[in-house]
Amino acid sequence: MKEKNLPLSQKIIIISSTGQLASYTSSLLLIAGFENVYSLDGGMTYWNRLFSDELINAQDNAVRYIRNHVSSQPSVGSNPPTLYI
């Protein structure tokens, strides 16, 4: 990082798969004198799980809404709407 002539106050965010390597690397950069070094807690594995759960819940809620509201109303001269997920 110093070879790239980054200022020591440059914000640096380190991300790894599980967060362990990012945490270790962040520590090394702090020891090297960089001041604004951050790592993603839990890594991409945790981030993906957290947001995939949110997406799945949102999709489930949308399907329930369609089933309870849209398909319960009679369709006038057309097919019921299709939900693509």
Distance bins in CASP14 RR format, pairs under 12 A and 6 or more apart:
PFRMAT RR
TARGET T0000
AUTHOR 0000-0000-0000
RMODE 2
METHOD distances of the structure
MODEL  1
1 7 0 0 0 0 0 1 0 0 0 0 0
1 8 0 0 0 0 1 0 0 0 0 0 0
1 10 0 0 0 0 1 0 0 0 0 0 0
1 12 1 0 0 1 0 0 0 0 0 0 0
1 14 0 0 0 0 0 1 0 0 0 0 0
1 25 0 0 0 0 1 0 0 0 0 0 0
1 26 0 0 0 0 0 1 0 0 0 0 0
1 28 0 0 0 0 1 0 0 0 0 0 0
1 29 1 0 0 1 0 0 0 0 0 0 0
1 30 0 0 0 0 0 1 0 0 0 0 0
1 31 0 0 0 0 0 1 0 0 0 0 0
1 32 1 0 0 1 0 0 0 0 0 0 0
1 33 0 0 0 0 1 0 0 0 0 0 0
1 34 1 0 0 1 0 0 0 0 0 0 0
1 37 0 0 0 0 1 0 0 0 0 0 0
2 8 0 0 0 0 1 0 0 0 0 0 0
2 10 0 0 0 0 0 1 0 0 0 0 0
2 12 0 0 0 0 0 1 0 0 0 0 0
2 28 0 0 0 0 0 1 0 0 0 0 0
2 29 0 0 0 0 1 0 0 0 0 0 0
2 32 1 0 0 1 0 0 0 0 0 0 0
2 33 0 0 0 0 1 0 0 0 0 0 0
2 34 0 0 0 0 1 0 0 0 0 0 0
3 32 0 0 0 0 0 1 0 0 0 0 0
4 10 0 0 0 0 1 0 0 0 0 0 0
4 12 0 0 0 0 0 1 0 0 0 0 0
4 34 0 0 0 0 0 1 0 0 0 0 0
6 12 1 0 0 1 0 0 0 0 0 0 0
6 29 0 0 0 0 1 0 0 0 0 0 0
6 32 0 0 0 0 0 1 0 0 0 0 0
6 33 0 0 0 0 0 1 0 0 0 0 0
6 34 1 0 0 1 0 0 0 0 0 0 0
6 35 0 0 0 0 0 1 0 0 0 0 0
6 36 0 0 0 0 0 1 0 0 0 0 0
6 37 0 0 0 0 0 1 0 0 0 0 0
7 33 0 0 0 0 0 1 0 0 0 0 0
7 34 0 0 0 0 1 0 0 0 0 0 0
7 35 0 0 0 0 1 0 0 0 0 0 0
7 36 0 0 0 0 1 0 0 0 0 0 0
8 29 0 0 0 0 1 0 0 0 0 0 0
8 30 0 0 0 0 0 1 0 0 0 0 0
8 32 0 0 0 0 1 0 0 0 0 0 0
8 33 1 0 1 0 0 0 0 0 0 0 0
8 34 1 0 1 0 0 0 0 0 0 0 0
8 35 1 0 1 0 0 0 0 0 0 0 0
8 36 0 0 0 0 1 0 0 0 0 0 0
8 37 0 0 0 0 1 0 0 0 0 0 0
9 33 0 0 0 0 1 0 0 0 0 0 0
9 34 0 0 0 0 1 0 0 0 0 0 0
9 35 1 0 1 0 0 0 0 0 0 0 0
9 36 1 0 0 1 0 0 0 0 0 0 0
9 37 0 0 0 0 0 1 0 0 0 0 0
10 29 0 0 0 0 0 1 0 0 0 0 0
10 33 0 0 0 0 0 1 0 0 0 0 0
10 34 1 0 0 1 0 0 0 0 0 0 0
10 35 0 0 0 0 1 0 0 0 0 0 0
10 36 1 0 0 1 0 0 0 0 0 0 0
10 37 0 0 0 0 1 0 0 0 0 0 0
10 38 0 0 0 0 0 1 0 0 0 0 0
11 26 0 0 0 0 0 1 0 0 0 0 0
11 29 0 0 0 0 0 1 0 0 0 0 0
11 34 0 0 0 0 1 0 0 0 0 0 0
11 35 0 0 0 0 1 0 0 0 0 0 0
11 36 1 0 1 0 0 0 0 0 0 0 0
11 37 0 0 0 0 1 0 0 0 0 0 0
11 38 1 0 0 1 0 0 0 0 0 0 0
12 22 0 0 0 0 0 1 0 0 0 0 0
12 25 0 0 0 0 1 0 0 0 0 0 0
12 26 1 0 0 1 0 0 0 0 0 0 0
12 28 0 0 0 0 0 1 0 0 0 0 0
12 29 1 0 0 1 0 0 0 0 0 0 0
12 30 0 0 0 0 1 0 0 0 0 0 0
12 32 0 0 0 0 0 1 0 0 0 0 0
12 33 0 0 0 0 0 1 0 0 0 0 0
12 34 1 0 0 1 0 0 0 0 0 0 0
12 35 0 0 0 0 1 0 0 0 0 0 0
12 36 1 0 0 1 0 0 0 0 0 0 0
12 37 1 0 1 0 0 0 0 0 0 0 0
12 38 1 0 0 1 0 0 0 0 0 0 0
12 39 0 0 0 0 1 0 0 0 0 0 0
13 19 0 0 0 0 0 1 0 0 0 0 0
13 22 0 0 0 0 1 0 0 0 0 0 0
13 25 0 0 0 0 0 1 0 0 0 0 0
13 26 0 0 0 0 1 0 0 0 0 0 0
13 29 0 0 0 0 0 1 0 0 0 0 0
13 34 0 0 0 0 0 1 0 0 0 0 0
13 36 0 0 0 0 1 0 0 0 0 0 0
13 37 0 0 0 0 1 0 0 0 0 0 0
13 38 1 0 1 0 0 0 0 0 0 0 0
13 39 1 0 0 1 0 0 0 0 0 0 0
13 40 1 0 0 1 0 0 0 0 0 0 0
13 41 0 0 0 0 0 1 0 0 0 0 0
13 43 0 0 0 0 0 1 0 0 0 0 0
14 20 0 0 0 0 0 1 0 0 0 0 0
14 21 0 0 0 0 1 0 0 0 0 0 0
14 22 1 0 1 0 0 0 0 0 0 0 0
14 23 1 0 0 1 0 0 0 0 0 0 0
14 24 0 0 0 0 1 0 0 0 0 0 0
14 25 1 0 1 0 0 0 0 0 0 0 0
14 26 1 0 1 0 0 0 0 0 0 0 0
14 27 0 0 0 0 1 0 0 0 0 0 0
14 28 0 0 0 0 1 0 0 0 0 0 0
14 29 1 0 0 1 0 0 0 0 0 0 0
14 30 0 0 0 0 0 1 0 0 0 0 0
14 34 0 0 0 0 0 1 0 0 0 0 0
14 36 0 0 0 0 0 1 0 0 0 0 0
14 37 1 0 0 1 0 0 0 0 0 0 0
14 38 1 0 0 1 0 0 0 0 0 0 0
14 39 1 0 1 0 0 0 0 0 0 0 0
14 40 1 0 0 1 0 0 0 0 0 0 0
14 41 0 0 0 0 0 1 0 0 0 0 0
14 42 0 0 0 0 0 1 0 0 0 0 0
14 43 0 0 0 0 1 0 0 0 0 0 0
14 44 0 0 0 0 0 1 0 0 0 0 0
15 21 0 0 0 0 1 0 0 0 0 0 0
15 22 1 0 1 0 0 0 0 0 0 0 0
15 23 0 0 0 0 0 1 0 0 0 0 0
15 25 0 0 0 0 1 0 0 0 0 0 0
15 26 0 0 0 0 0 1 0 0 0 0 0
15 38 0 0 0 0 1 0 0 0 0 0 0
15 39 1 0 0 1 0 0 0 0 0 0 0
15 40 1 0 1 0 0 0 0 0 0 0 0
15 41 0 0 0 0 0 1 0 0 0 0 0
15 42 0 0 0 0 1 0 0 0 0 0 0
15 43 1 0 0 1 0 0 0 0 0 0 0
15 44 1 0 0 1 0 0 0 0 0 0 0
15 45 0 0 0 0 0 1 0 0 0 0 0
15 46 0 0 0 0 0 1 0 0 0 0 0
15 47 0 0 0 0 1 0 0 0 0 0 0
15 48 0 0 0 0 0 1 0 0 0 0 0
16 22 1 1 0 0 0 0 0 0 0 0 0
16 23 0 0 0 0 1 0 0 0 0 0 0
16 24 0 0 0 0 1 0 0 0 0 0 0
16 25 1 0 0 1 0 0 0 0 0 0 0
16 26 0 0 0 0 1 0 0 0 0 0 0
16 39 1 0 0 1 0 0 0 0 0 0 0
16 40 1 0 0 1 0 0 0 0 0 0 0
16 41 0 0 0 0 0 1 0 0 0 0 0
16 42 0 0 0 0 1 0 0 0 0 0 0
16 43 1 0 1 0 0 0 0 0 0 0 0
16 44 1 0 0 1 0 0 0 0 0 0 0
16 45 0 0 0 0 1 0 0 0 0 0 0
16 46 0 0 0 0 0 1 0 0 0 0 0
16 47 0 0 0 0 0 1 0 0 0 0 0
17 23 0 0 0 0 0 1 0 0 0 0 0
17 40 0 0 0 0 0 1 0 0 0 0 0
17 42 0 0 0 0 1 0 0 0 0 0 0
17 43 1 0 0 1 0 0 0 0 0 0 0
17 44 1 0 1 0 0 0 0 0 0 0 0
17 45 1 0 1 0 0 0 0 0 0 0 0
17 46 0 0 0 0 1 0 0 0 0 0 0
17 47 0 0 0 0 0 1 0 0 0 0 0
17 48 0 0 0 0 1 0 0 0 0 0 0
18 24 0 0 0 0 0 1 0 0 0 0 0
18 39 0 0 0 0 0 1 0 0 0 0 0
18 40 0 0 0 0 0 1 0 0 0 0 0
18 41 0 0 0 0 0 1 0 0 0 0 0
18 42 1 0 0 1 0 0 0 0 0 0 0
18 43 1 0 1 0 0 0 0 0 0 0 0
18 44 0 0 0 0 1 0 0 0 0 0 0
18 45 1 0 1 0 0 0 0 0 0 0 0
18 46 0 0 0 0 1 0 0 0 0 0 0
18 47 0 0 0 0 0 1 0 0 0 0 0
18 48 0 0 0 0 0 1 0 0 0 0 0
18 49 0 0 0 0 0 1 0 0 0 0 0
19 25 0 0 0 0 1 0 0 0 0 0 0
19 26 0 0 0 0 1 0 0 0 0 0 0
19 27 0 0 0 0 0 1 0 0 0 0 0
19 38 0 0 0 0 0 1 0 0 0 0 0
19 39 1 0 0 1 0 0 0 0 0 0 0
19 40 1 0 0 1 0 0 0 0 0 0 0
19 41 1 0 0 1 0 0 0 0 0 0 0
19 42 1 0 1 0 0 0 0 0 0 0 0
19 43 1 1 0 0 0 0 0 0 0 0 0
19 44 0 0 0 0 1 0 0 0 0 0 0
19 45 1 0 0 1 0 0 0 0 0 0 0
19 46 1 0 0 1 0 0 0 0 0 0 0
19 47 0 0 0 0 1 0 0 0 0 0 0
20 26 0 0 0 0 0 1 0 0 0 0 0
20 27 0 0 0 0 0 1 0 0 0 0 0
20 39 0 0 0 0 1 0 0 0 0 0 0
20 40 0 0 0 0 0 1 0 0 0 0 0
20 41 0 0 0 0 0 1 0 0 0 0 0
20 42 0 0 0 0 1 0 0 0 0 0 0
20 43 0 0 0 0 1 0 0 0 0 0 0
20 44 0 0 0 0 0 1 0 0 0 0 0
20 45 0 0 0 0 0 1 0 0 0 0 0
20 46 0 0 0 0 0 1 0 0 0 0 0
21 27 0 0 0 0 0 1 0 0 0 0 0
21 28 0 0 0 0 0 1 0 0 0 0 0
21 39 0 0 0 0 1 0 0 0 0 0 0
21 40 0 0 0 0 0 1 0 0 0 0 0
21 42 0 0 0 0 0 1 0 0 0 0 0
21 43 0 0 0 0 1 0 0 0 0 0 0
21 44 0 0 0 0 0 1 0 0 0 0 0
21 45 0 0 0 0 0 1 0 0 0 0 0
22 28 0 0 0 0 0 1 0 0 0 0 0
22 29 0 0 0 0 0 1 0 0 0 0 0
22 37 0 0 0 0 1 0 0 0 0 0 0
22 38 0 0 0 0 1 0 0 0 0 0 0
22 39 1 1 0 0 0 0 0 0 0 0 0
22 40 1 0 0 1 0 0 0 0 0 0 0
22 41 0 0 0 0 1 0 0 0 0 0 0
22 42 0 0 0 0 1 0 0 0 0 0 0
22 43 1 0 0 1 0 0 0 0 0 0 0
22 44 0 0 0 0 1 0 0 0 0 0 0
22 45 0 0 0 0 0 1 0 0 0 0 0
22 46 0 0 0 0 0 1 0 0 0 0 0
22 47 0 0 0 0 0 1 0 0 0 0 0
23 29 0 0 0 0 0 1 0 0 0 0 0
23 30 0 0 0 0 0 1 0 0 0 0 0
23 37 0 0 0 0 0 1 0 0 0 0 0
23 38 0 0 0 0 0 1 0 0 0 0 0
23 39 1 0 1 0 0 0 0 0 0 0 0
23 40 0 0 0 0 1 0 0 0 0 0 0
23 41 0 0 0 0 1 0 0 0 0 0 0
23 42 0 0 0 0 1 0 0 0 0 0 0
23 43 0 0 0 0 1 0 0 0 0 0 0
24 30 0 0 0 0 0 1 0 0 0 0 0
24 31 0 0 0 0 0 1 0 0 0 0 0
24 37 0 0 0 0 0 1 0 0 0 0 0
24 39 0 0 0 0 1 0 0 0 0 0 0
25 31 0 0 0 0 0 1 0 0 0 0 0
25 32 0 0 0 0 0 1 0 0 0 0 0
25 34 0 0 0 0 0 1 0 0 0 0 0
25 37 0 0 0 0 1 0 0 0 0 0 0
25 38 0 0 0 0 0 1 0 0 0 0 0
25 39 1 0 0 1 0 0 0 0 0 0 0
25 40 0 0 0 0 0 1 0 0 0 0 0
26 32 0 0 0 0 0 1 0 0 0 0 0
26 33 0 0 0 0 0 1 0 0 0 0 0
26 34 0 0 0 0 1 0 0 0 0 0 0
26 35 0 0 0 0 0 1 0 0 0 0 0
26 36 0 0 0 0 0 1 0 0 0 0 0
26 37 1 0 1 0 0 0 0 0 0 0 0
26 38 1 0 0 1 0 0 0 0 0 0 0
26 39 1 0 1 0 0 0 0 0 0 0 0
26 40 0 0 0 0 1 0 0 0 0 0 0
26 41 0 0 0 0 0 1 0 0 0 0 0
26 43 0 0 0 0 0 1 0 0 0 0 0
27 33 0 0 0 0 0 1 0 0 0 0 0
27 34 0 0 0 0 0 1 0 0 0 0 0
27 37 0 0 0 0 1 0 0 0 0 0 0
27 38 0 0 0 0 0 1 0 0 0 0 0
27 39 0 0 0 0 1 0 0 0 0 0 0
28 34 0 0 0 0 1 0 0 0 0 0 0
28 37 0 0 0 0 1 0 0 0 0 0 0
28 39 0 0 0 0 0 1 0 0 0 0 0
29 35 0 0 0 0 1 0 0 0 0 0 0
29 36 0 0 0 0 1 0 0 0 0 0 0
29 37 1 0 1 0 0 0 0 0 0 0 0
29 38 0 0 0 0 1 0 0 0 0 0 0
29 39 0 0 0 0 1 0 0 0 0 0 0
30 36 0 0 0 0 1 0 0 0 0 0 0
30 37 1 0 1 0 0 0 0 0 0 0 0
30 38 0 0 0 0 0 1 0 0 0 0 0
30 39 0 0 0 0 0 1 0 0 0 0 0
31 37 0 0 0 0 1 0 0 0 0 0 0
39 46 0 0 0 0 0 1 0 0 0 0 0
39 47 0 0 0 0 0 1 0 0 0 0 0
40 46 1 0 0 1 0 0 0 0 0 0 0
40 47 1 0 0 1 0 0 0 0 0 0 0
40 48 0 0 0 0 0 1 0 0 0 0 0
40 50 0 0 0 0 0 1 0 0 0 0 0
41 47 0 0 0 0 1 0 0 0 0 0 0
41 50 0 0 0 0 0 1 0 0 0 0 0
42 48 0 0 0 0 0 1 0 0 0 0 0
42 49 0 0 0 0 1 0 0 0 0 0 0
42 50 0 0 0 0 1 0 0 0 0 0 0
43 49 0 0 0 0 1 0 0 0 0 0 0
43 50 0 0 0 0 0 1 0 0 0 0 0
44 50 0 0 0 0 0 1 0 0 0 0 0
44 51 0 0 0 0 0 1 0 0 0 0 0
44 52 0 0 0 0 0 1 0 0 0 0 0
45 51 0 0 0 0 0 1 0 0 0 0 0
45 52 0 0 0 0 0 1 0 0 0 0 0
46 52 0 0 0 0 0 1 0 0 0 0 0
46 53 0 0 0 0 0 1 0 0 0 0 0
47 53 0 0 0 0 0 1 0 0 0 0 0
47 54 0 0 0 0 0 1 0 0 0 0 0
48 54 0 0 0 0 0 1 0 0 0 0 0
48 55 0 0 0 0 0 1 0 0 0 0 0
48 56 0 0 0 0 0 1 0 0 0 0 0
49 55 0 0 0 0 0 1 0 0 0 0 0
49 56 0 0 0 0 0 1 0 0 0 0 0
50 56 0 0 0 0 0 1 0 0 0 0 0
50 57 0 0 0 0 0 1 0 0 0 0 0
51 57 0 0 0 0 0 1 0 0 0 0 0
51 58 0 0 0 0 0 1 0 0 0 0 0
52 58 0 0 0 0 0 1 0 0 0 0 0
52 59 0 0 0 0 0 1 0 0 0 0 0
53 59 0 0 0 0 0 1 0 0 0 0 0
53 60 0 0 0 0 0 1 0 0 0 0 0
54 60 0 0 0 0 0 1 0 0 0 0 0
54 61 0 0 0 0 0 1 0 0 0 0 0
55 61 0 0 0 0 0 1 0 0 0 0 0
55 62 0 0 0 0 0 1 0 0 0 0 0
55 85 0 0 0 0 1 0 0 0 0 0 0
56 62 0 0 0 0 0 1 0 0 0 0 0
56 63 0 0 0 0 0 1 0 0 0 0 0
56 85 0 0 0 0 1 0 0 0 0 0 0
57 63 0 0 0 0 0 1 0 0 0 0 0
57 64 0 0 0 0 0 1 0 0 0 0 0
58 64 0 0 0 0 0 1 0 0 0 0 0
58 65 0 0 0 0 0 1 0 0 0 0 0
58 85 0 0 0 0 1 0 0 0 0 0 0
59 65 0 0 0 0 0 1 0 0 0 0 0
59 66 0 0 0 0 0 1 0 0 0 0 0
59 83 0 0 0 0 1 0 0 0 0 0 0
59 84 0 0 0 0 0 1 0 0 0 0 0
59 85 1 0 1 0 0 0 0 0 0 0 0
60 66 0 0 0 0 0 1 0 0 0 0 0
60 67 0 0 0 0 0 1 0 0 0 0 0
60 83 0 0 0 0 0 1 0 0 0 0 0
60 85 0 0 0 0 1 0 0 0 0 0 0
61 67 0 0 0 0 0 1 0 0 0 0 0
61 68 0 0 0 0 0 1 0 0 0 0 0
61 69 0 0 0 0 0 1 0 0 0 0 0
61 83 0 0 0 0 0 1 0 0 0 0 0
61 85 0 0 0 0 0 1 0 0 0 0 0
62 68 0 0 0 0 0 1 0 0 0 0 0
62 69 0 0 0 0 0 1 0 0 0 0 0
62 70 0 0 0 0 0 1 0 0 0 0 0
62 81 0 0 0 0 0 1 0 0 0 0 0
62 83 1 0 0 1 0 0 0 0 0 0 0
62 84 0 0 0 0 0 1 0 0 0 0 0
62 85 1 0 0 1 0 0 0 0 0 0 0
63 69 0 0 0 0 0 1 0 0 0 0 0
63 70 0 0 0 0 0 1 0 0 0 0 0
63 71 0 0 0 0 0 1 0 0 0 0 0
63 82 0 0 0 0 0 1 0 0 0 0 0
63 83 1 0 0 1 0 0 0 0 0 0 0
63 84 0 0 0 0 0 1 0 0 0 0 0
63 85 1 0 0 1 0 0 0 0 0 0 0
64 70 0 0 0 0 0 1 0 0 0 0 0
64 71 0 0 0 0 0 1 0 0 0 0 0
64 72 0 0 0 0 0 1 0 0 0 0 0
64 83 0 0 0 0 0 1 0 0 0 0 0
65 71 0 0 0 0 0 1 0 0 0 0 0
65 72 0 0 0 0 0 1 0 0 0 0 0
65 81 0 0 0 0 0 1 0 0 0 0 0
65 83 0 0 0 0 1 0 0 0 0 0 0
66 72 0 0 0 0 1 0 0 0 0 0 0
66 73 0 0 0 0 0 1 0 0 0 0 0
66 80 0 0 0 0 1 0 0 0 0 0 0
66 81 1 0 0 1 0 0 0 0 0 0 0
66 82 0 0 0 0 1 0 0 0 0 0 0
66 83 1 0 1 0 0 0 0 0 0 0 0
66 84 0 0 0 0 0 1 0 0 0 0 0
66 85 0 0 0 0 0 1 0 0 0 0 0
67 73 0 0 0 0 0 1 0 0 0 0 0
67 80 0 0 0 0 0 1 0 0 0 0 0
67 81 0 0 0 0 0 1 0 0 0 0 0
67 83 0 0 0 0 1 0 0 0 0 0 0
69 80 0 0 0 0 0 1 0 0 0 0 0
69 81 0 0 0 0 0 1 0 0 0 0 0
69 83 0 0 0 0 0 1 0 0 0 0 0
70 79 0 0 0 0 0 1 0 0 0 0 0
70 80 1 0 0 1 0 0 0 0 0 0 0
70 81 1 0 1 0 0 0 0 0 0 0 0
70 82 0 0 0 0 0 1 0 0 0 0 0
70 83 0 0 0 0 1 0 0 0 0 0 0
71 79 0 0 0 0 0 1 0 0 0 0 0
71 80 1 0 1 0 0 0 0 0 0 0 0
71 81 0 0 0 0 1 0 0 0 0 0 0
71 82 0 0 0 0 0 1 0 0 0 0 0
71 83 0 0 0 0 1 0 0 0 0 0 0
72 80 0 0 0 0 1 0 0 0 0 0 0
73 80 0 0 0 0 1 0 0 0 0 0 0
73 81 0 0 0 0 0 1 0 0 0 0 0
74 80 0 0 0 0 1 0 0 0 0 0 0
75 81 0 0 0 0 1 0 0 0 0 0 0
75 82 0 0 0 0 0 1 0 0 0 0 0
END
